[in-house]
Amino acid sequence: MQLHGGTVKAESAGKELSSTFTVTLATLTATLDSASSDPHVTAAHSVEGLRVLVIENEPDSRDLFLSGDRPFSDSSNFYRVRGLKPIVQPRAKHAWTNGYKVDELMATQCGRILLGALDRMVYSSANYWVVMISDLAAALAFLALGLNRFSGPWVVAGGVAIVGFMSCGLLEYVVHRWVLHGPPSLARRGHAQHHAEPRALISTPLFVIMTGALAIWGLLGLVLPAGLAALLVFGLYAGYNYFALVHHWQHHRGNDLACVAYLRRLERLHHLHHHRQVVNFGISTTIWDRLFGTFQPTHEPATDYVFWSTIRSYWMKLTCKPSATS
């Protein structure tokens, strides 16, 4: 690396707090010599047609590297990684492009087009804002449908919506921990890019959440009245919108959360998740992290300490068996 005029630097805040590796390469420059007959000497080096071989058996490292989208220029030491064709060598055990094996990337041209469209949509700022608005509208549509179809007491309707809202926290935890931090997938790759650039406007493609909500409503309709199922899905959808709004505020409007102690604490817990990645999977609530043992507190005093201490004490009284006496 030094022979090419570059440097490699590694930094870490401490044990189990992740590491940052910085690789710096000298900018390619050349001066066109009119007397030179070498056709390879040009005034500026172009990366057009550049091929790169990437061999990496660690999915996260490979996904982070290949999810880059930085154009090469005279003032930048980065080049566009997405879309480069790999150099396939016989001795290479695996050649990768965009995080997948070359021989398994796509079976048809149609598949490649679909994957590319989804990839561009995930990183589109327009998709980010349209999804946020459309999901809010869809939640209100389920509310209107539920109120129109439901004929029972209002207390029951409100209770069902609250159950759905609380259940969304569990769904948020499960998806975040075992899907977004789970096996290699398009969702995990997008989430890895979010960890690399927390302020980037990265979102689920349009209509994905809406389609999932419709599927859940259809399944619930098999065992519940349509109105009741719609109210339950409204609660889930409302919980998802609350999560999306809190997550956006945590990364883009942190100062707005400073006036609310609970939301400020959630923000600090989420930033701790970005450092460690194996704790604090809950974004809008800490309940499920505490129950599943992945809660990592900050140095800030907990605002809900008394509540959870009471819950733990009650649980211990229920589960502890009295010792046998002679």
Backbone torsions as a table, in degrees:
resi	resn	phi	psi	omega
1	MET	NA	-42.5	-179.6
2	GLN	-66.9	-31.8	178.3
3	LEU	-64.6	-25.6	178.5
4	HIS	-94.2	8.8	178.1
5	GLY	79.3	21.3	-178.3
6	GLY	-112.9	174.1	178.9
7	THR	-137.5	157.5	175.1
8	VAL	-129.3	128.8	-177.8
9	LYS	-132.5	137.1	178.3
10	ALA	-121.1	136.2	-179.6
11	GLU	-136.1	147.2	176.4
12	SER	-152.2	141.6	179.5
13	ALA	-79.3	-10.6	-179.5
14	GLY	150.5	-178.1	-178.4
15	LYS	-62.6	132.6	178.0
16	GLU	62.4	24.3	178.6
17	LEU	-115.6	24.2	178.2
18	SER	66.5	169.7	-178.0
19	SER	-133.6	154.0	177.1
20	THR	-121.6	122.4	178.7
21	PHE	-109.8	125.0	-178.0
22	THR	-114.7	120.6	178.5
23	VAL	-111.8	122.4	-178.6
24	THR	-115.8	127.8	179.1
25	LEU	-117.3	144.7	178.5
26	ALA	-68.3	141.7	178.6
27	THR	-67.2	135.4	178.8
28	LEU	-74.6	122.4	177.0
29	THR	-138.2	153.5	177.9
30	ALA	-156.5	153.5	178.7
31	THR	-112.3	128.4	-177.8
32	LEU	-74.2	119.7	179.3
33	ASP	-99.3	114.5	-177.4
34	SER	-62.3	-24.6	-178.8
35	ALA	-85.2	-9.5	-176.7
36	SER	-80.7	139.2	177.7
37	SER	-103.2	4.5	-178.5
38	ASP	-76.4	115.4	-177.8
39	PRO	-68.8	-14.7	-178.3
40	HIS	-82.1	-12.9	-179.4
41	VAL	-88.2	120.9	180.0
42	THR	-133.1	166.1	-179.0
43	ALA	-70.5	-28.0	179.8
44	ALA	-144.2	141.4	-179.4
45	HIS	-87.6	131.0	178.6
46	SER	-106.1	147.5	177.7
47	VAL	-101.3	12.2	178.8
48	GLU	-60.6	125.8	-179.8
49	GLY	79.1	7.0	-180.0
50	LEU	-64.1	136.6	177.6
51	ARG	-117.4	139.8	-176.6
52	VAL	-130.1	132.3	174.9
53	LEU	-98.4	123.8	179.0
54	VAL	-118.7	120.3	176.9
55	ILE	-121.5	109.6	-176.2
56	GLU	-153.0	119.9	-177.9
57	ASN	-93.1	0.8	178.3
58	GLU	-99.7	112.1	-171.0
59	PRO	-57.4	-42.7	-176.5
60	ASP	-64.0	-44.8	-179.8
61	SER	-63.7	-42.5	-179.9
62	ARG	-64.6	-44.0	-178.0
63	ASP	-65.3	-41.5	-179.7
64	LEU	-64.4	-40.9	-178.9
65	PHE	-67.4	-44.2	-173.7
66	LEU	-84.6	-4.3	177.7
67	SER	-92.8	4.0	-180.0
68	GLY	-68.1	155.0	178.8
69	ASP	-147.3	57.5	-176.2
70	ARG	-111.2	118.0	-177.9
71	PRO	-70.6	144.9	177.8
72	PHE	-80.6	137.2	176.1
73	SER	-150.0	174.7	-179.2
74	ASP	-64.7	-24.9	-177.5
75	SER	-102.0	11.3	-176.6
76	SER	-133.7	145.1	177.5
77	ASN	-99.2	13.6	-178.8
78	PHE	-106.6	156.0	174.6
79	TYR	-132.4	161.4	-177.8
80	ARG	-74.1	119.1	-178.1
81	VAL	-89.9	-41.4	-175.0
82	ARG	-62.5	128.2	176.1
83	GLY	93.3	-4.4	178.9
84	LEU	-69.5	142.0	178.3
85	LYS	-84.5	133.6	-177.1
86	PRO	-78.9	152.2	171.0
87	ILE	-87.4	115.4	-177.9
88	VAL	-94.4	115.0	-179.8
89	GLN	-113.0	143.9	-178.2
90	PRO	-58.4	-33.5	-175.8
91	ARG	-80.9	-15.4	-179.1
92	ALA	-73.1	125.1	-180.0
93	LYS	-65.5	-43.8	178.0
94	HIS	-140.7	132.7	170.7
95	ALA	-109.9	134.8	-171.5
96	TRP	-122.2	149.4	168.5
97	THR	-143.6	128.5	-177.4
98	ASN	55.9	30.2	172.8
99	GLY	86.8	8.6	-179.2
100	TYR	-130.5	155.4	175.8
101	LYS	-62.8	140.8	-177.8
102	VAL	-60.5	-43.1	-176.5
103	ASP	-76.6	-4.5	178.8
104	GLU	-124.1	10.0	-172.2
105	LEU	-58.2	-60.4	176.2
106	MET	-148.2	144.6	-178.9
107	ALA	-83.8	-28.2	-176.5
108	THR	-137.8	163.1	177.1
109	GLN	-64.3	-33.1	178.8
110	CYS	-62.5	-40.7	178.9
111	GLY	-63.9	-39.5	179.3
112	ARG	-65.4	-38.6	179.3
113	ILE	-65.8	-42.5	-180.0
114	LEU	-64.0	-44.6	179.0
115	LEU	-62.7	-41.5	178.5
116	GLY	-64.7	-38.7	179.1
117	ALA	-65.7	-43.2	178.0
118	LEU	-64.0	-40.0	-179.8
119	ASP	-62.5	-44.8	179.3
120	ARG	-66.2	-34.7	-179.0
121	MET	-68.2	-40.7	-179.0
122	VAL	-59.0	-38.7	-176.1
123	TYR	-95.7	12.4	-178.4
124	SER	-91.0	129.7	177.1
125	SER	-67.9	-32.7	177.3
126	ALA	-62.7	-43.4	177.4
127	ASN	-61.0	-38.9	-179.0
128	TYR	-57.4	-49.1	-176.3
129	TRP	-76.6	-37.8	179.3
130	VAL	-64.7	-40.2	178.4
131	VAL	-62.9	-42.3	-179.2
132	MET	-61.6	-40.7	-179.6
133	ILE	-74.7	-43.1	-177.5
134	SER	-67.2	-35.1	178.1
135	ASP	-67.6	-36.1	175.7
136	LEU	-64.9	-42.9	178.7
137	ALA	-65.1	-38.9	179.6
138	ALA	-66.0	-38.9	177.8
139	ALA	-61.8	-42.9	178.3
140	LEU	-65.7	-33.3	177.2
141	ALA	-64.8	-40.6	176.8
142	PHE	-66.2	-36.0	176.6
143	LEU	-62.7	-46.8	179.2
144	ALA	-62.8	-40.9	178.7
145	LEU	-64.4	-42.5	-179.6
146	GLY	-64.8	-43.7	179.6
147	LEU	-67.0	-31.3	179.6
148	ASN	-73.6	-36.4	-176.6
149	ARG	-90.6	-24.4	-174.7
150	PHE	-84.8	135.1	-177.4
151	SER	-122.9	9.0	-178.7
152	GLY	-88.1	-169.2	179.6
153	PRO	-64.5	148.9	179.3
154	TRP	-66.1	-29.2	179.3
155	VAL	-63.7	-41.0	178.7
156	VAL	-64.5	-43.3	179.3
157	ALA	-60.0	-45.1	178.3
158	GLY	-65.0	-39.2	178.8
159	GLY	-63.7	-40.8	178.9
160	VAL	-64.2	-42.5	178.9
161	ALA	-63.5	-38.9	179.0
162	ILE	-66.3	-40.1	176.6
163	VAL	-60.3	-42.9	177.4
164	GLY	-62.8	-41.2	180.0
165	PHE	-62.9	-44.6	179.7
166	MET	-67.8	-35.3	179.9
167	SER	-66.7	-26.6	-179.9
168	CYS	-62.7	-32.1	177.9
169	GLY	-61.5	-40.0	177.0
170	LEU	-67.5	-42.9	178.4
171	LEU	-62.0	-40.8	176.9
172	GLU	-58.9	-44.5	-179.1
173	TYR	-65.4	-46.5	-177.0
174	VAL	-62.2	-47.6	-178.4
175	VAL	-65.5	-42.8	-178.0
176	HIS	-64.8	-42.9	-174.7
177	ARG	-79.2	-45.3	-170.6
178	TRP	-104.1	-6.4	175.5
179	VAL	-112.6	-57.7	-178.0
180	LEU	-70.9	-24.8	173.8
181	HIS	-115.4	23.8	-176.6
182	GLY	-102.3	-143.3	-178.4
183	PRO	-62.8	157.3	180.0
184	PRO	-57.2	131.8	-179.8
185	SER	-163.3	172.5	176.6
186	LEU	-63.3	-37.3	179.1
187	ALA	-66.0	-42.7	180.0
188	ARG	-66.2	-36.9	180.0
189	ARG	-65.6	-42.8	177.2
190	GLY	-63.3	-37.4	179.6
191	HIS	-70.7	-34.4	176.1
192	ALA	-63.5	-36.6	177.0
193	GLN	-67.5	-34.2	176.2
194	HIS	-63.6	-39.8	177.4
195	HIS	-65.8	-34.0	179.7
196	ALA	-73.6	-36.1	179.5
197	GLU	-131.5	81.2	-173.2
198	PRO	-59.6	-26.4	-177.4
199	ARG	-92.4	-1.3	177.9
200	ALA	-70.4	144.4	-178.6
201	LEU	-85.0	81.5	-179.6
202	ILE	-109.4	130.8	-175.7
203	SER	-146.6	162.7	173.5
204	THR	-61.7	140.8	180.0
205	PRO	-56.9	150.3	-179.1
206	LEU	-54.9	138.1	176.0
207	PHE	77.6	-4.9	179.8
208	VAL	-67.6	-50.8	179.3
209	ILE	-64.9	-40.0	179.5
210	MET	-62.9	-41.9	177.9
211	THR	-64.6	-40.3	176.7
212	GLY	-62.9	-39.4	178.4
213	ALA	-64.3	-41.6	177.9
214	LEU	-63.6	-39.2	178.5
215	ALA	-64.8	-42.5	178.2
216	ILE	-63.6	-41.5	178.3
217	TRP	-61.7	-41.9	178.7
218	GLY	-63.1	-41.7	179.3
219	LEU	-68.4	-41.9	178.5
220	LEU	-65.8	-30.5	178.6
221	GLY	-65.0	-16.1	177.9
222	LEU	-75.5	-23.2	-176.6
223	VAL	-122.4	-12.3	-178.9
224	LEU	-127.2	156.3	172.6
225	PRO	-58.9	149.9	-174.9
226	ALA	-58.4	-40.5	-179.8
227	GLY	-65.5	-42.5	179.6
228	LEU	-66.1	-41.1	178.3
229	ALA	-63.4	-39.1	179.6
230	ALA	-65.8	-38.7	178.1
231	LEU	-67.2	-36.5	177.7
232	LEU	-66.1	-42.6	178.0
233	VAL	-66.8	-35.5	175.4
234	PHE	-59.3	-43.3	177.4
235	GLY	-60.6	-43.6	177.0
236	LEU	-61.2	-45.2	-177.7
237	TYR	-67.0	-38.7	176.8
238	ALA	-63.2	-39.9	176.4
239	GLY	-63.5	-38.2	178.4
240	TYR	-66.2	-42.0	178.5
241	ASN	-64.2	-37.2	176.3
242	TYR	-63.2	-44.0	177.1
243	PHE	-59.9	-46.5	-178.2
244	ALA	-62.1	-40.1	-179.9
245	LEU	-68.5	-44.1	178.9
246	VAL	-62.6	-42.7	-179.4
247	HIS	-64.4	-39.7	177.7
248	HIS	-64.0	-45.1	179.2
249	TRP	-61.9	-38.2	-177.7
250	GLN	-61.5	-33.2	-176.1
251	HIS	-101.0	-20.7	-173.6
252	HIS	-122.4	-22.6	-177.5
253	ARG	-134.7	49.4	-176.0
254	GLY	-59.3	-32.8	-179.3
255	ASN	-65.6	-27.5	179.9
256	ASP	-70.1	-21.1	-178.8
257	LEU	-87.5	-11.0	-173.6
258	ALA	-63.6	-26.0	-176.5
259	CYS	-81.2	-10.7	179.5
260	VAL	-116.9	114.0	-173.3
261	ALA	-60.0	-42.7	-177.1
262	TYR	-64.8	-45.4	179.4
263	LEU	-67.7	-35.4	176.7
264	ARG	-63.7	-38.9	178.3
265	ARG	-67.1	-40.7	176.8
266	LEU	-60.1	-39.3	179.3
267	GLU	-62.0	-44.6	-179.3
268	ARG	-67.9	-36.3	177.5
269	LEU	-66.0	-38.0	180.0
270	HIS	-69.7	-38.1	176.3
271	HIS	-64.7	-32.3	174.8
272	LEU	-66.0	-36.5	175.3
273	HIS	-61.6	-38.9	179.4
274	HIS	-65.8	-27.2	178.3
275	HIS	-80.9	-41.7	-174.0
276	ARG	-101.6	-34.7	174.7
277	GLN	69.4	-3.0	179.2
278	VAL	-118.6	9.3	-180.0
279	VAL	-136.6	163.5	173.5
280	ASN	54.2	58.4	178.7
281	PHE	-76.7	-23.9	177.0
282	GLY	-73.7	131.8	-178.0
283	ILE	-103.1	-40.5	-178.1
284	SER	-97.9	-8.6	178.8
285	THR	-157.3	154.8	178.3
286	THR	-104.7	2.7	-174.4
287	ILE	-57.0	-50.9	-171.9
288	TRP	-75.2	-29.8	173.3
289	ASP	-62.8	-40.3	179.5
290	ARG	-67.0	-41.5	-178.5
291	LEU	-70.9	-35.0	-178.0
292	PHE	-94.7	2.4	174.3
293	GLY	78.3	21.9	179.1
294	THR	-111.6	15.5	-179.8
295	PHE	-81.4	127.7	177.6
296	GLN	-123.0	106.6	-177.0
297	PRO	-73.2	159.6	173.2
298	THR	-91.5	-178.0	177.9
299	HIS	-78.7	-6.7	179.9
300	GLU	-75.6	137.4	178.5
301	PRO	-58.9	136.8	-177.9
302	ALA	-73.4	133.6	178.2
303	THR	-81.2	-16.7	-178.1
304	ASP	-112.1	25.6	-175.1
305	TYR	-62.4	-44.6	-176.8
306	VAL	-63.2	-43.1	-178.8
307	PHE	-60.6	-50.0	-176.6
308	TRP	-72.1	-29.8	175.0
309	SER	-63.6	-38.6	177.6
310	THR	-65.4	-43.5	179.4
311	ILE	-61.5	-45.2	-179.6
312	ARG	-64.0	-42.2	179.8
313	SER	-62.1	-42.8	179.5
314	TYR	-64.7	-41.0	179.7
315	TRP	-64.5	-40.2	178.7
316	MET	-64.1	-38.1	178.4
317	LYS	-65.5	-33.5	-178.8
318	LEU	-76.5	-33.9	-172.6
319	THR	-97.4	-25.6	-178.1
320	CYS	-75.0	128.8	178.1
321	LYS	-92.2	140.0	178.8
322	PRO	-66.2	141.5	-178.7
323	SER	-71.3	146.2	-179.1
324	ALA	-70.8	138.0	177.9
325	THR	-111.2	145.9	-178.4
326	SER	-82.4	NA	NA
